[in-house]
Amino acid sequence: MTDVITDHADAIGASGRSSFTGPPPDSEDTARHIGEIFRRLAQAAETFPPQAYARIAAAVLVALGKAVLIEAEQQAERLRQRTAASPPGIKVSASARRVDFDGWDPGDPDTQ
């Protein structure tokens, strides 16, 4: 089984490996990311035998599911932190009401 993988790895060559393992596109465009996923899957289907491609597709689906669950947990944690009750005590914020003082202090010895 290792020989089969090695044979295909040799058949891919260095340029083929980089097309599979290259970084994702640097873009905010969702369609471009989806297109890159399909491009790599199609290239894997042409490069590997059906059994190997089935394992690749299964691994992609597992990785996608794991990434989705991690992101969902992070979003739930952020939401939980935003909606949590504030701890008791003094609360200081950047948008607190500011009061202008006139500067006169009745306890100041210089003004008596």
SERO-4910 file (N, C-alpha, C, O; in steps of 0.05 Angstrom, whole numbers):
BEGIN
 pado doro    nc1    nc2    nc3   cac1   cac2   cac3    cc1    cc2    cc3    oc1    oc2    oc3
  Met    A     16    -24      0      0      0      0     17     25      0     10     44    -13
  Thr    A     39     25     14     58     47     14     70     51    -13     75     74    -21
  Asp    A     75     29    -28     87     31    -54     69     46    -73     78     62    -90
  Val    A     43     41    -71     23     55    -88     24     85    -83     24    100   -102
  Ile    A     24     93    -58     25    121    -51     51    133    -61     51    156    -71
  Thr    A     73    119    -57     99    129    -65    100    132    -95    110    152   -106
  Asp    A     89    112   -110     89    114   -139     73    139   -149     83    153   -166
  His    A     50    143   -137     34    166   -145     47    193   -136     46    213   -151
  Ala    A     60    192   -113     74    216   -104     97    223   -123    101    247   -128
  Asp    A    111    202   -133    132    207   -152    120    217   -179    132    233   -193
  Ala    A     97    206   -186     85    214   -212     75    243   -211     74    256   -232
  Ile    A     67    252   -187     58    280   -185     80    300   -191     76    319   -206
  Gly    A    103    295   -179    125    313   -183    123    337   -164    103    341   -151
  Ala    A    144    353   -163    145    376   -145    124    397   -152    112    409   -134
  Ser    A    120    403   -178    101    423   -185     72    415   -179     56    431   -171
  Gly    A     66    389   -182     39    379   -175     34    380   -145     12    387   -137
  Arg    A     54    373   -129     50    374   -100     45    402    -91     28    407    -74
  Ser    A     58    422   -103     54    450    -94     26    459   -102     14    476    -89
  Ser    A     14    448   -124    -13    457   -131    -33    445   -112    -55    457   -109
  Phe    A    -27    423    -99    -45    412    -79    -42    424    -52    -61    428    -37
  Thr    A    -18    431    -45    -12    440    -18     -7    470    -16      0    480      6
  Gly    A    -11    484    -38     -7    513    -37    -26    527    -19    -47    516    -12
  Pro    A    -20    552    -10    -38    566      8    -64    573     -7    -65    575    -31
  Pro    A    -85    578      9   -110    586     -4   -108    614    -17    -90    628    -10
  Pro    A   -126    620    -35   -124    647    -48   -127    669    -27   -143    667     -8
  Asp    A   -112    690    -31   -113    713    -14   -135    732    -24   -130    751    -38
  Ser    A   -160    725    -16   -183    740    -26   -205    738     -6   -207    719      9
  Glu    A   -223    757     -7   -248    756     10   -271    745     -6   -293    742      4
  Asp    A   -266    738    -31   -287    728    -49   -293    699    -43   -276    681    -47
  Thr    A   -317    693    -33   -325    666    -26   -324    647    -50   -316    625    -48
  Ala    A   -333    657    -73   -334    640    -97   -306    631   -105   -302    609   -115
  Arg    A   -286    648   -101   -259    641   -108   -248    618    -90   -235    600    -99
  His    A   -255    619    -64   -247    598    -46   -261    571    -53   -248    551    -54
  Ile    A   -286    573    -59   -301    548    -67   -290    537    -93   -286    513    -96
  Gly    A   -284    555   -112   -272    546   -137   -245    533   -133   -239    513   -147
  Glu    A   -229    543   -115   -203    531   -109   -206    503    -97   -190    485   -104
  Ile    A   -225    500    -80   -230    473    -68   -238    454    -90   -227    431    -91
  Phe    A   -256    461   -108   -265    444   -130   -242    439   -150   -240    416   -160
  Arg    A   -226    459   -155   -203    455   -173   -184    434   -162   -175    416   -177
  Arg    A   -178    436   -137   -159    417   -125   -172    389   -123   -158    369   -128
  Leu    A   -197    387   -117   -210    361   -117   -211    348   -145   -206    324   -148
  Ala    A   -217    364   -165   -217    354   -193   -189    345   -201   -186    325   -215
  Gln    A   -169    360   -193   -141    353   -200   -134    327   -186   -120    310   -197
  Ala    A   -143    324   -161   -137    299   -146   -152    275   -159   -141    253   -161
  Ala    A   -176    280   -169   -191    258   -183   -176    249   -208   -177    226   -215
  Glu    A   -163    268   -222   -149    260   -246   -122    248   -240   -112    232   -256
  Thr    A   -110    254   -217    -83    245   -210    -83    218   -197    -65    202   -202
  Phe    A   -102    212   -180   -102    188   -163   -123    168   -172   -142    175   -185
  Pro    A   -119    143   -165   -139    122   -172   -164    126   -155   -163    141   -135
  Pro    A   -186    114   -163   -212    119   -149   -211    114   -118   -224    128   -103
  Gln    A   -197     92   -110   -197     87    -81   -182    109    -66   -191    117    -44
  Ala    A   -160    118    -77   -145    140    -64   -162    166    -64   -162    181    -44
  Tyr    A   -175    171    -86   -192    195    -88   -215    194    -68   -222    215    -56
  Ala    A   -226    171    -63   -248    168    -44   -237    175    -16   -251    188      0
  Arg    A   -213    166     -9   -201    173     17   -195    203     19   -199    215     40
  Ile    A   -186    215     -3   -181    244     -4   -207    259      1   -207    278     17
  Ala    A   -228    252    -13   -253    266    -10   -264    263     18   -275    282     30
  Ala    A   -261    239     30   -270    234     57   -254    252     77   -266    263     95
  Ala    A   -228    254     72   -212    271     90   -219    300     87   -219    315    107
  Val    A   -226    309     63   -234    337     59   -260    342     74   -263    363     87
  Leu    A   -279    323     72   -304    327     86   -301    327    117   -314    343    130
  Val    A   -283    310    127   -278    310    156   -265    336    164   -273    348    184
  Ala    A   -246    346    149   -232    371    155   -252    394    154   -251    412    171
  Leu    A   -270    394    134   -290    415    132   -308    415    156   -315    436    168
  Gly    A   -318    392    164   -335    389    187   -321    399    213   -334    412    229
  Lys    A   -296    392    216   -281    400    240   -278    430    241   -282    443    261
  Ala    A   -271    442    218   -268    471    216   -294    486    222   -294    506    236
  Val    A   -316    475    212   -342    487    217   -349    486    247   -359    505    258
  Leu    A   -345    463    260   -351    460    288   -333    479    305   -344    491    324
  Ile    A   -308    482    298   -290    500    313   -300    529    311   -302    543    331
  Glu    A   -307    537    286   -317    564    282   -343    569    297   -347    590    308
  Ala    A   -361    549    296   -387    552    310   -382    555    341   -396    571    354
  Glu    A   -364    539    351   -358    541    380   -346    568    387   -353    580    408
  Gln    A   -329    579    370   -317    606    375   -338    627    374   -338    645    391
  Gln    A   -356    626    355   -378    646    353   -396    644    377   -405    664    387
  Ala    A   -403    620    385   -420    616    409   -406    627    434   -420    640    451
  Glu    A   -381    624    437   -366    634    460   -366    665    460   -370    677    480
  Arg    A   -362    677    436   -363    706    434   -391    717    442   -394    737    456
  Leu    A   -412    703    432   -439    711    438   -445    708    468   -458    725    480
  Arg    A   -435    686    480   -439    681    508   -425    703    525   -436    712    545
  Gln    A   -402    712    517   -388    733    531   -402    759    529   -403    775    548
  Arg    A   -414    765    506   -428    791    502   -454    792    518   -461    813    528
  Thr    A   -467    769    520   -494    769    534   -492    761    563   -512    760    577
  Ala    A   -468    756    573   -465    748    601   -471    773    619   -466    795    611
  Ala    A   -481    767    643   -486    789    662   -460    801    671   -440    788    674
  Ser    A   -461    828    675   -437    842    684   -431    834    713   -449    831    729
  Pro    A   -405    832    719   -398    826    746   -405    851    764   -404    873    755
  Pro    A   -413    846    789   -419    868    807   -395    886    813   -372    876    812
  Gly    A   -400    911    819   -378    928    826   -377    953    808   -396    958    793
  Ile    A   -356    968    809   -353    992    794   -347    985    765   -330    968    760
  Lys    A   -361    998    747   -356    992    719   -345   1018    706   -356   1039    708
  Val    A   -322   1015    692   -310   1037    679   -310   1032    649   -304   1010    640
  Ser    A   -319   1051    634   -319   1048    605   -310   1073    591   -309   1094    603
  Ala    A   -303   1070    566   -293   1093    551   -316   1112    544   -311   1136    539
  Ser    A   -341   1103    545   -364   1120    539   -378   1130    564   -401   1138    562
  Ala    A   -365   1130    587   -377   1138    612   -383   1168    610   -370   1183    596
  Arg    A   -404   1177    625   -412   1205    625   -390   1221    638   -380   1214    660
  Arg    A   -382   1243    625   -361   1260    636   -374   1285    647   -392   1297    635
  Val    A   -364   1294    670   -374   1318    683   -352   1339    683   -329   1333    691
  Asp    A   -358   1363    674   -339   1385    675   -339   1398    702   -360   1406    712
  Phe    A   -316   1400    715   -314   1412    741   -305   1441    737   -291   1447    719
  Asp    A   -315   1458    755   -308   1487    752   -281   1493    765   -271   1515    761
  Gly    A   -270   1475    779   -243   1479    790   -244   1491    818   -223   1491    831
  Trp    A   -267   1500    828   -268   1512    855   -272   1490    875   -291   1474    872
  Asp    A   -255   1488    895   -257   1468    916   -262   1483    942   -245   1499    950
  Pro    A   -284   1478    956   -290   1492    981   -269   1487   1002   -267   1502   1021
  Gly    A   -255   1465   1000   -234   1459   1020   -207   1471   1014   -188   1465   1028
  Asp    A   -205   1486    992   -179   1497    984   -172   1521   1002   -187   1540   1003
  Pro    A   -149   1520   1016   -141   1541   1035   -135   1568   1021   -136   1589   1034
  Asp    A   -127   1568    996   -119   1592    982   -143   1610    976   -139   1634    973
  Thr    A   -167   1600    974   -190   1616    966   -206   1625    991   -227   1638    987
  Gln    A   -198   1620   1015   -213   1628   1039   -202   1653   1051   -213   1663   1071
***
